[in-house]
Amino acid sequence: MAIEDGMKLKIFTGTAHPALAKEISDYIGIPLGKAFCGRFNNGEIQVMVNESVRGKDVFIIQPTGNPVNDNLMELLITVDALKRASARHITAVVPYYGYARQDRKTRGREPISAKLVADLMSKAGVTRVVTMDLHAGQIQGFFDVPVDHLMSASLLANYIKTKHMEDLTIVSPDLGGVTRARELADRVGAPIAIIEKRRPQPGVAKVMNIIGNVEGRNCIIVDDIVDTAGSLCEGAKALEKFGAKSVYAAVCHPVLTEPATERIRESVIKELIVTNSLPIPKEKMQPKLTVLSVAPLLGEAIMRIFHDVSVSQLFDDKN
């Protein structure tokens, strides 16, 4: 990066995922901005920006994973601090968007929390949002500022291609995930199958049928989030029952709420491919888990935004 660009572009991080922020800043070639984020004795968040950001284009790297509320509030307070310090543009880089699964009302008197979070970010002073693999694409419309919605399909596809798997089928875990599965399938040149299931109650899924041929095939289940891994492991078991040769999984966001680690370890899944959109504690790492870095993808998106170059061109090539 040119020296003058480095003087106009600033990258800051909260405490949610400093390792990813460091990877991104190294990719771009500029140091992380000087800031402090801590807690007062009563638990309130304290943020201090320790360098001038007047007239600068500022990017804050802060996924809103567990603890979701702390990380979200930290982001909002940091944005407010930067706005009051006269930053020119403030882009929130939120690889994992917390509350994304609360994107609609499923029964009476429920909130739409994903919309509320979008309003809070806009009100705080965010002028642009960069995120990845939203649980529902329509969440982009909840914002009153531009949203760059990056997809992990290219990253996952490049890794899958290195495995040189034959008889490959990409599997959607439900009817709502078909578009995501098709995107990955097109990139690796494979057909798709769909797991048809119903949910008798929240958090419980029962596999009813497999749409498509999986017998004798190497199957990869693709999804946006792996949380407790219950649905993922049940889907893998169903694929094996219907004759799949082997079962893998490719997921962008490794939320991994327990008992996910044990479920994955004891499942028929041979390998779970995830990204580092969220930090993964050491105790949750295991031989079945492969972690791909999103830092180059996010770094390239940041550079394109800074230079007013198309971000969508990052995903135009599906080969």
C-alpha positions in Angstrom: 0.0 0.0 0.0 1.2 3.5 -0.8 2.3 5.6 2.2 -0.3 8.2 1.6 -3.1 5.6 1.5 -1.8 4.2 4.8 -2.2 7.6 6.4 -5.8 7.9 5.3 -6.9 4.3 6.1 -7.2 3.2 9.7 -8.1 -0.3 11.0 -9.2 -0.8 14.6 -10.2 -3.8 16.5 -12.3 -4.5 19.6 -11.7 -7.5 21.9 -14.0 -9.9 19.9 -11.3 -11.2 17.5 -8.0 -9.3 17.6 -6.2 -12.2 15.9 -8.3 -11.8 12.8 -7.8 -8.0 12.9 -4.1 -8.5 13.0 -4.2 -10.9 10.0 -6.2 -8.4 8.0 -3.9 -5.5 8.9 -0.9 -7.6 7.9 -2.5 -8.5 4.6 -3.2 -4.8 3.8 0.2 -3.8 5.1 -0.7 -1.2 7.8 -0.5 -1.4 11.6 -3.6 -1.7 13.7 -4.9 1.6 15.1 -4.0 2.6 18.6 -7.0 2.2 20.9 -7.9 0.8 24.3 -11.0 -1.2 25.2 -11.5 -2.2 28.7 -14.1 -2.3 31.6 -14.8 0.0 34.4 -15.2 -1.6 37.9 -18.9 -1.7 37.5 -18.7 -3.6 34.2 -19.3 -0.7 31.8 -17.3 -0.6 28.6 -14.5 1.9 28.3 -13.1 2.9 24.9 -10.3 5.3 24.2 -9.0 6.1 20.7 -5.3 7.0 21.2 -4.5 8.5 17.8 -6.1 11.0 15.4 -8.7 9.8 13.0 -9.9 13.2 11.8 -10.8 12.9 8.1 -9.8 9.2 8.0 -11.6 6.2 6.5 -11.9 3.9 9.5 -12.6 0.1 9.5 -13.5 -1.7 12.8 -13.1 -5.4 12.9 -15.6 -6.8 15.4 -17.7 -10.0 14.9 -20.6 -10.1 17.3 -20.2 -13.6 18.6 -20.2 -14.9 22.1 -20.5 -12.9 24.4 -22.8 -11.3 21.8 -24.1 -8.4 23.9 -20.7 -7.4 25.1 -19.2 -7.5 21.7 -22.1 -5.6 20.2 -22.0 -2.8 22.8 -18.2 -2.6 22.4 -18.7 -2.0 18.7 -21.3 0.7 19.2 -19.3 2.6 21.8 -16.2 2.4 19.6 -18.1 3.7 16.6 -19.4 6.6 18.7 -15.9 7.4 19.9 -14.7 7.5 16.3 -17.6 9.6 15.1 -17.0 12.1 17.8 -13.3 12.1 16.8 -14.3 13.3 13.3 -13.6 10.1 11.3 -14.7 10.7 7.7 -16.2 7.2 7.1 -16.8 4.4 9.6 -17.1 0.9 8.3 -18.1 -1.9 10.6 -16.5 -5.2 9.5 -18.7 -7.7 11.2 -17.8 -11.2 9.8 -20.4 -12.8 12.0 -23.6 -10.8 12.5 -25.1 -11.7 15.9 -28.9 -11.9 16.2 -29.1 -12.8 12.5 -31.4 -15.7 13.2 -34.0 -13.4 14.7 -34.8 -11.9 11.3 -38.6 -12.3 11.4 -41.6 -12.9 13.6 -42.5 -16.6 13.9 -45.3 -16.0 16.5 -47.1 -13.1 18.1 -45.4 -10.5 20.3 -41.8 -11.4 19.1 -39.1 -8.9 18.3 -37.2 -8.7 15.0 -33.8 -8.3 16.8 -31.7 -8.4 13.6 -33.5 -5.2 12.5 -33.0 -3.6 15.9 -29.2 -4.3 15.8 -29.0 -2.8 12.3 -30.8 0.4 13.6 -28.4 0.6 16.6 -25.4 0.4 14.3 -26.7 3.0 11.9 -27.7 5.3 14.8 -24.3 5.0 16.4 -22.6 6.3 13.3 -21.7 3.3 11.1 -21.6 4.5 7.5 -21.0 1.1 5.9 -21.2 -2.6 6.9 -19.1 -5.5 5.7 -20.4 -8.9 6.8 -20.2 -12.6 5.7 -22.8 -15.3 5.0 -25.8 -13.7 6.6 -28.3 -16.2 7.9 -30.9 -14.5 5.7 -29.8 -12.3 2.8 -32.8 -9.9 3.3 -31.0 -8.6 6.5 -29.1 -6.4 4.2 -32.4 -4.5 3.7 -32.6 -3.8 7.4 -29.8 -1.2 7.1 -30.1 2.4 5.9 -26.4 2.3 4.9 -24.6 0.3 2.2 -23.9 -3.3 3.1 -21.2 -5.5 1.4 -22.3 -9.1 1.9 -19.3 -11.4 1.3 -19.7 -15.1 0.7 -17.4 -17.8 1.9 -18.3 -20.1 -1.1 -15.1 -19.2 -3.0 -12.9 -19.9 0.0 -14.6 -23.2 0.7 -14.6 -24.2 -2.9 -10.9 -23.6 -3.3 -10.1 -25.8 -0.3 -12.5 -28.5 -1.5 -10.9 -28.6 -4.9 -7.5 -29.4 -3.3 -9.0 -32.6 -2.0 -9.7 -33.9 -5.5 -12.8 -35.7 -4.4 -14.7 -37.9 -6.9 -18.5 -38.6 -6.9 -19.0 -35.3 -5.1 -22.5 -34.0 -4.1 -23.1 -30.8 -2.2 -26.0 -31.1 0.3 -28.3 -28.4 1.6 -29.4 -29.1 5.2 -32.9 -27.8 4.5 -35.0 -26.2 1.8 -34.0 -22.7 2.8 -30.3 -23.4 2.2 -30.6 -24.4 -1.5 -29.2 -21.1 -2.9 -26.1 -21.4 -0.7 -25.6 -25.1 -1.7 -26.1 -24.2 -5.4 -23.4 -21.5 -5.2 -20.8 -23.9 -3.8 -21.9 -26.7 -6.2 -21.4 -24.5 -9.2 -17.9 -23.6 -8.1 -16.8 -27.3 -7.6 -18.9 -28.7 -10.5 -21.1 -31.0 -8.5 -24.8 -31.8 -8.2 -26.8 -30.9 -5.1 -29.1 -32.8 -2.8 -31.5 -31.5 -0.1 -32.2 -32.8 3.3 -36.0 -32.5 3.9 -36.8 -32.1 7.6 -39.4 -30.7 9.9 -39.1 -29.0 13.2 -41.7 -30.3 15.7 -40.4 -27.7 18.2 -37.7 -25.0 18.3 -34.2 -26.4 18.2 -35.3 -29.9 17.3 -35.1 -31.1 13.7 -36.4 -34.5 12.3 -35.1 -35.7 9.0 -37.9 -36.9 6.7 -36.3 -37.5 3.4 -33.3 -36.9 1.1 -34.1 -35.1 -2.2 -31.5 -36.1 -4.8 -29.1 -39.0 -5.2 -26.5 -39.5 -2.4 -25.9 -43.3 -2.7 -22.3 -44.0 -3.2 -21.4 -40.3 -3.2 -19.0 -38.2 -1.2 -21.4 -35.6 0.4 -20.6 -32.2 1.7 -23.2 -30.5 3.8 -23.0 -26.7 3.5 -24.5 -24.2 5.9 -23.9 -20.7 7.3 -23.7 -21.5 11.0 -22.8 -24.5 13.1 -24.1 -23.9 16.6 -24.8 -26.9 18.8 -24.3 -29.2 15.7 -27.4 -31.2 16.4 -29.1 -30.6 13.0 -25.7 -31.0 11.2 -24.9 -34.4 12.9 -28.4 -35.7 12.4 -28.2 -34.7 8.7 -24.9 -36.5 8.4 -26.4 -39.6 10.0 -29.3 -39.5 7.5 -27.0 -39.2 4.5 -25.1 -42.3 5.7 -28.4 -44.1 6.2 -29.3 -43.3 2.6 -26.0 -44.8 1.3 -23.5 -41.9 1.2 -19.9 -43.1 0.8 -18.6 -40.3 3.1 -19.9 -37.2 4.8 -18.1 -33.8 5.2 -19.4 -30.4 6.3 -18.5 -26.9 5.2 -19.8 -24.1 7.4 -18.8 -20.4 7.5 -19.4 -19.5 11.1 -18.2 -21.8 13.9 -20.4 -20.7 16.8 -19.9 -24.2 18.4 -22.1 -23.9 21.5 -21.7 -27.0 23.6 -22.3 -29.9 23.2 -21.2 -29.2 19.7 -17.6 -30.4 20.2 -18.6 -33.8 21.5 -21.3 -34.2 18.9 -18.9 -33.6 16.0 -16.3 -35.8 17.5 -18.7 -38.7 17.8 -20.5 -38.1 14.5 -20.0 -39.7 11.1 -18.7 -36.4 9.7 -15.1 -37.0 8.5 -14.1 -33.4 8.4 -15.8 -30.1 9.4 -14.5 -27.2 7.4 -15.1 -23.8 8.9 -13.6 -20.2 8.7 -12.1 -18.0 11.4 -15.0 -15.5 11.2 -15.3 -16.2 14.9 -12.4 -17.1 17.3 -12.3 -20.8 18.2 -11.1 -21.6 21.8 -8.3 -24.2 22.0 -10.5 -26.6 24.0 -12.9 -26.7 21.0 -10.2 -27.6 18.5 -10.1 -31.3 17.3 -8.6 -33.3 14.5 -11.9 -33.2 12.5 -11.9 -29.4 12.4 -10.2 -27.5 9.6 -10.1 -23.7 9.9 -9.7 -21.5 6.8 -8.8 -17.8 7.1 -11.1 -15.1 5.9 -8.5 -12.4 6.4 -7.4 -12.2 2.7 -11.1 -12.0 1.6 -11.9 -9.3 4.1 -8.6 -7.5 3.5 -9.3 -7.4 -0.2 -12.8 -6.1 0.4 -11.5 -3.3 2.6 -9.0 -2.2 0.0 -11.7 -2.2 -2.7 -14.0 -0.1 -0.5 -11.2 2.3 0.3 -10.3 2.8 -3.4 -13.9 2.9 -4.6 -13.6 -0.3 -6.6 -16.3 -2.9 -7.1 -16.5 -5.5 -4.3 -18.8 -7.8 -6.2 -16.1 -8.5 -8.7 -14.4 -10.6 -6.0 -17.1 -13.3 -6.6 -17.7 -13.0 -10.3 -15.2 -15.8 -11.2 -16.7 -19.2 -10.3 -13.9 -21.3 -11.6 
